[in-house]
Amino acid sequence: MTARPTTGEPDPRFDRALEAFVRQEFNISTQVIIEIAELLMDDARRDHDDALVADLARIRTAGLSLQQELHRLVASTLKGSTAAEPDLVQFKAKLRHDLRTPLNAVKGYSELIIEDARENGREQLLNDAGKMVSAAEQLLKQVDRLVAMTDSGAIGMRDSLPLFVASQQDLVGQVIASIGPARSRPQSQPSRILVVDDILANRELLSRRLSRDGHVVCMVDGGASALDLLAQTPFDLVLLDLMMPDMNGFEVLLRLKEDPALRNIPVIMISALDEIDSTVRCIEAGAEDYIPKPFNPVLLTARIEATLERKRLRDREQAFTDQLRIEKSKSDALLLNILPAGVVDRMRLGEVAIADRFPDATILFADLVGFTSLASGSSPARIIEILNHLFSAFDALAKSLNLEKIKTIGDAYLLAGGLPDARPNHAIAVADMALGMIDIVRETGKQFGIALSSRIGIHSGDVVAGIIGQHRFIYDVWGDTVNLASRLESTSQPDHIQISEATYERVAGVFHCEPRGQIEVKGKGLLLTFFLRSRI
């Protein structure tokens, strides 16, 4: 691949790129010298080592001098001006002197620092000074090669340049060809842009450029009015002048980033103050970009479009995140309708086999009396309507009493108190639930014009609870306490709440209970039971 286009016409983009590349090649070594010297100067000032600070300052000054001379030399070399030197020998001598003098200063002072560092056992300083010497030696070799190019005769340095950077010319050519010249841009996606500048001419110029690109532009002449407008009107971008009389741009930027409602609006700072500290402070404070005046209009437009595109991407990301949050809330709500909150939290932490023993809990079974025969004479929709109304009321009551609904089985309802979170008054809460359920069944029968009654059984004791299954899993309960509560329900009477002696002991003194006497319970023999009547 040839280094430059083969059209025969000069390519200024290639020449500029090649000059920048060659300058960079020389600049690497000088930049290493300057930056290491600056870092070491900071350390030396902190250690109050004035002698070292002085030596490092001399090295830094020599490095800056080298940088300037090399930039001048590269520019003149690539433009061919050295070929016109009347006395090539004198030019080479001047070149060696102008570059070798600061190079020798860098090497000399660095070597002195190395000697002192070695004597005092300062390994880090020894290492850093060695890097400066190596950079100076590398640069010296490059200078010698550059000077040697003039020895090729009167053809001059410009024509000898391929001997020095032949492969780099190919690289530069490839880069320029791949990037291509700037083309006309497609129509911008319209955005709302606020221009803040105290100078009318600047505001109008920016507004005209941006309006031409299809944007909606608003203009204000100061920081305070900008903040007032931003609080009332949404904008996609703020172009903010740094130096304004009433409130400078940096203050406006800080106020924007402190306001939760405004902090996500991107801000591009525009200022005639072209110095690194201002740029850094504005970027640190949250500005998207910093453009010095006078600005290149093509570059300004490109930066504005890039900033707006980033904002559009962030807006889409935020919308996607918000939608994910909504869907997660729906998923969480659905999961909490199936499982207790504490169990859901444990599943999120990675627990798989969730099963716990609760030594003191209360189980309630409720069943509708004669509902099977009633259902056989009603439509499916009618049956579902009645059960949905009834069980929804049961669910609301259980939630208000902080009890755990386990499941429904046909027209039966299973509930627990004291799990998955232990509580001392679980039996009392379940007793309140049972009395409420009797009233709900009675009112539902009246509402639907049917005869409805229920039987309820309650027992307290040791219970095992956990998750069973992998598909459509549920939180369920097992154990003798569960079985006995079921037996107490089946042996109860319509509109009665039958409780075991263990439950009675936990609610006595709070509720009126009527002894029923001993009854035959399958698998248990004779047991003393009670009917729960009302609160005392």
N, C-alpha and C positions, 0 to 999 in steps of 0.2 A: 504494500500500500504506500502511495506517495504521501509526503508530509503535507503538501498543500494542494488545493484543487488544481486540476489540469486544464482549466479554461484559458490559461494564458493571461488572465486579468489578475491584478494584485488583489489579495484578499485581506482587507484591514482587520477582520475578525481573527484570522490566523496569526497575523503579525502581533496583534495585541496579546493574544493568548500565549504565543511563543515567548514574548517579552516577559509576561507574568510568570511563566514557568521557569525561565532561566533565572529571573530575579529570585524566585522562590528557592531554587537550588542553592544560590549563594546565601540567601537569607537564613537558611536553616541553621547554619553554624553560628552566624552572628546573633541570632535570636537565642540560641542556647547560652551563649556567653552573657548576653544582657540579662536574661531571666534568672540564671543561676546567681549572677552578681547581686541582683535585686533581692532575691530570697536570702542570700547570706548576709546582706546589709541589714535586713530586718532582724535576723538572729543576733548579729553583732551589736546593734543598737540596744536590743533587749539585755544583752550581757555587758553593756557599757564598755565595749572593746573599741575605743576610738581609733586606735591605730589600724585595726582591721577594717573598720568602716572607711577610713581614708583610702586604703589600698583598693578596696572593692569599688569605691566611687571612681577611682582612676580607671579600673578595668571596664566599668560600665560606660564611662565617657568614651573610652577607646572603642568599645563595641558599637556605640551609636555612630561614631565617626566612620567606622568601617562600613556600617550599614548604608550611610548616606553616599559614601564614595562608590560603593558597589552598585547602588541603584543608578547613579549617574553614569558609571562605566558601562553597565549592561544596556542602558537606553541608547547611549551614543554608539556602542558597538553594533547593535541590531539595526540602527538607522544608517550605518555605513559611514559615519562621520570620521571615524579613525582612519579610514583609507585615504582621506585627504590630508592627513598630517604632513606638514612639509618636512619634518625631520623625524623619521620613524624611530631612530635610536634615542633621540631626546624624549619622544613620547613614551617609549618603554621605560626609560630611566625614571621619568615622572610617575609613571604608573606604579613601578616597583616602590618608589619612595612613598607615594600617597597611601598605598595599601600596607606596605611592610611596616611603616612607622607605628600605626595603631596596633597592628598584629604583634609586633615585638613588645609593645607595652602590655598587651594582654598576657602574652607568654611570660614576660619578665616578672610582672607582679603576681601572677598565678603561681609561678615557681617559688617565689619568696614565701607565699602563703603556705605552699606545700611543705617547705622546710620547717616553718614554725609549727605547723599542724603535726608533723611527724615527731618533732621534739616534745610536744605537749600531749601526745597521744590522742589527738582529736580526729577520730577515724572518719566521721561524717564530713567534716571540713576538708580533710585530706582527699576524700573521694570526690567531693564536688569541685574542688580546685583542679583535680586531675581531669575532670570532664571539660573544664574550660580550656585547659592546655590542649587536650585532644581536639576540641572544636577549632581552636586556633591553628593547629597543625594541618587539619583537614582543609581549612580555608586557605592556608598558605599553598598547599598543593594545587588547589583550584586556580589561585591567582597565577602561579607559575605556568600552568597549562594555558591559561588565557593569554598571558604575555607571550608564550611560545608560539601562539597562533600567528603573531605578526612576523615571525621568522620565515613564513612561507613566501615572502616576497611582497611585491607591490599590490598583490590582489587584495590586501586589506583584511581586517578581522571579520567583516560581515560575510565575505565569501568563504572564509575558513570556518565559519560557525558549525557546519555539519560535522567537522572533525571532533567537535566538542560535545554536541548534543544530537547526533544523528538519530539515535533511537528515540530520543525525546521528541524530535520533530514529528516522527510517525505517530507517537502517542498523542501529541497536541492535535495533529490533523484528524485522528480518529475521534477525539472528543468533540472538536468543532463540527465535524460531519454528523455525528450522532445527535448533537443538540439542535443544529440547524438554526437559521436566522429566525427572529421573532416574526410571527405571522399575525394577520388580523384576528382578533379574538371574537368568539361567538358572542351574541347578545347576552349580557349579564342577567342573572336572575334578579328581578327587582328586590331591593331591600330598603329599609328605612334607615337613613344615616343622619346623625347630628354632627354638624360642623361647629366647633367652638373656637373662635379666634377674635381678638379685640380689634383687629385691622380689617376694615370693610373689604378692601381689595382682595385680601387673602381669602376671605369667606366667599366672595362672589366667584373668584377663580375656581376654587375647589367645587363649589356648587355647580357651576357650569359643566365642569369635567364629569362630575358624578351623575348629573342629570342626563348628560349625553349617553352615559352607559345604562340608562334606564332606571336609576335609583330615585327614590323619593327623598329629597334633601330638606332638612330644616337647619336654620342658622341662628346662633345666638352670639352675643358679643362679650360674654363673661362667664366665669365659673358659677356664680350664684344663680344666674338665670338658667344655666345648663342643668343644674341640680333640680331646680323647680320644674323645668320641662320634663326631665327624665322621670320625676315622680308621678307625672300625670300621663305621659305618652310612652308607649313601647317603642324601642329602637333596636335595630340589629347591630349597629356599630356607632362608636363615637370617635371622631377625629378631633383631638384635643391639643390646642396650642399650649406650650409649657409656660411661656412668659406672658402673663396677663396682669393688669393692674389690680383689679378688685380681689381676685382669688387666683393664685397661680395654678397651672395645670396639675402640678404634683399634689397640691391640696385637694383638688377636685377628684383626682384619681384615688386618693386615700379614702375620701368620703364615699365614693362609689363602691369600693371594695369592702367597706365596713357595713354597707346596707345589704341585708339578705335579699331584698327584692331587686337590687341593681347590680350586685357583684358579678353576675354572669354575663353582663353586656360587655363585649370585647371593646378595648380602647387602644387606639393607635396614637402615640404621642408624636407631634410634629413641632420641631423647634429649630431656630437658628443656632441654638447652643449645642454645638457639635463637639462634645467631650465625653470621654468614656464613663466618668463617674455618674453623670446625669443619666446616661443610657442604662447603666447597671441598676441604679436606684429605681428607675421607672419600671424596668422589667421585674425587679424583685418585688415591687409594690403591686404587680399584677397586670401591667400593660402587655398587650399582645406583641407590640412592635414599637420601634422608635425610629423615626425618619427625620434626618437633619434637612434644614432648608439651606439653599434652594434644592428642591427635590427634582429628580427625573420623573416626568409625568407617566412614562411607561412603567417605570419601576414602582411608582406609587400605586398605579392602578393594579399592577400584579399583586402587590402586597395586600391591598384592600380586598381583592377577590379571594386571595388565599385565606385571609382572616375570616371573611364572610362564609367561605366554604367550611372552615373549621367550626364556625358557629352552627351552621346548618347540620353538620355531622353531630355536634354535641346536642343540639335540639332533638335530632332523631334518636340519639342514644338515650336522652332523658325521657322521651316519650315511650321508648321501648322499655326502659327501666320502670317507669310508672305503670305501664301495662302489666309487666311482670309482677309488680307489687300487688296490683289488683287481683291478678290470677292467683297469686300465692295466698292472698287473704281469702279468696273463695275456697281454695284447696284446704287451707287451715280450718276454715269454718266447717267444711264438709267432714274433715277428719275429726274435729271436736264434736260433731254430731254422732260419731261412731264410738270414739274412745275418750276417756277422761283426759283432762289437760295434762296432768302429771305424767300419765303414760305416754302421751304424745311427745312430751319433752324428752323422756328417756329414749324413745325411738329415734329422735333426731340426734341424740348423742351416740347412736350406734348400737344400743342394746337390741338383741334379737329375741332371746328367751326371757320374757317378762312374766314372772309369777311370784306372788308374795303371800305370806301367811299373815292373817289379821286375827290375833287372839280374842278380840272383842269387837264384834260387829253385829248388825241386826239385818235380817232378811225379811222382806215382805212379798207374799204372793197374793194376787187378786184375780178373781175370775168372775165373769158375768154368768149369772144363773139363768139357765134355759135359753141362752143365746143361740145355741145350735139349732133348736127347733124354730126359733124366730127367724134365723137366717134362711132356713130352707123355704120359707114362704115369701122372701123378699128378693128384689133384684140385686145383682152384685154391686151396682152403683149405690144403692140404698144402704147396703151393709157397710161398704167402705166409708160412706158419708158419716154414718153413726159412729163407727170405730174411730175414724180420724178426729171427729169432734171430741169424742170421749178421751182418747189417749193424748191428744194435744193438750187438753186441760190437765190431765195427769202430769204430763211433761212440764208444763208451766209451774204447777204446784211443787213438783220435785225440785226444780231449779231454784225456786224461791226459798226452799228449806235446805238447800245445799246437800241434796241427796243424789245418789247415783242410780239413774235408770239403767238396768242391765239389758233387758230386751222385752219384746212382746212375743207371745206364742199363741197365735190364733186370737182368741178373745181374752187371753190371760196376760197379766202384767207383772214383771219381776223387777224388784227395786232393792237397793242396799243402802244402809247408813253406816258410817264409820270406815269407809274405804272409797277410793284408794288413799284418802287422807284421814288419818285417825282423828276422832273427836270424842270427847267424854259423854256428850248428851245424844249420841246417835239413836238410842232407843226412844227417847222422848220425841225427837224429830220424826222418826218413822211412825210413832203413834199419832202425831199431828197429821201426817200424810194420810194415814188410814182413815181418820175421821173426815178429812176433806174429801177423800175419794168416795165415801158413802154419799156425801152431799152432791158431788158432781154426777154420780150415776143417777141419783134421784132426779136432779134438774134436767139431765139429758133426756131421760125417759119422758118427762113432761114436755120438753121442747119438741120431741119427735112424735109424741102421741103414742108411745108404746110403754108396756110394763117392763121396766128394767130394774134389776137388783143385782147385788154382788156379794160374794163371800171373800173374806180376807183372812190370811193366816200370817202370824209374825212369830219369829223365834230369834233369840240372841245367843251368840257363842262364837266358836272358832270357825273361820272361813278362809279358804284359799281362793285367790282371784288372780287372773292373768289373761294373756291373749292366746287364743287357740286358732290354728289354721293359718294358711298363707293367702288364700283367695277368699275375699269377702270376710276377713277375719273379724272377730268380735271380742270384746272384753267380757269375760264370763266368770261365774262363781261356782265353787264346788265344796262338797263336804257335808257332814252330817247335819250341820245347821241349816243348809239349803234344803236338804231332803225333809227335815222335820217341819220347816216352814211350809213346804208344799203339802205335807200331810195335814197340818193344822188348817190350811185353806180348804182342802177337800172335805174335812170333817166339820167345818163350821156351818152356820146356818145363814140363809139369805139375809142380807143387810146387817150382818154381824161381823165383828172383828175378833177372831179367836187368837189369844196370845199364850205363849208357854209360861211356865213358872219362872224361867230365867228372865224373860222379858218383863214379867210382872214385877220382879224384884227391882228392876231398873226404872220403872215408871210409877211405882206405888208412891203415893203422896202428891203426885202431880195430876193423875187421872183417876176418875171413878172406874173401878173394875169390879165385875161381878164374877164370883167363883162359879164355874160350871161343874166342877167336880172332876172325877177321873173318867177319862174316855179311853177306848181302845184305839191305839194308833198302830197301823201296820208296821211291823218290824221293830216296834218299841214297847208294845204291851200297854199297860194302863199308865196314863200320864195325867197329872193335875193341870187343868187349863183354866183360863179366865176369858170373859168377854169384856173388851174395852168399850166403855160407854161414852165418856166425855171428860173434858178437863175439869178439874176441881175449881 
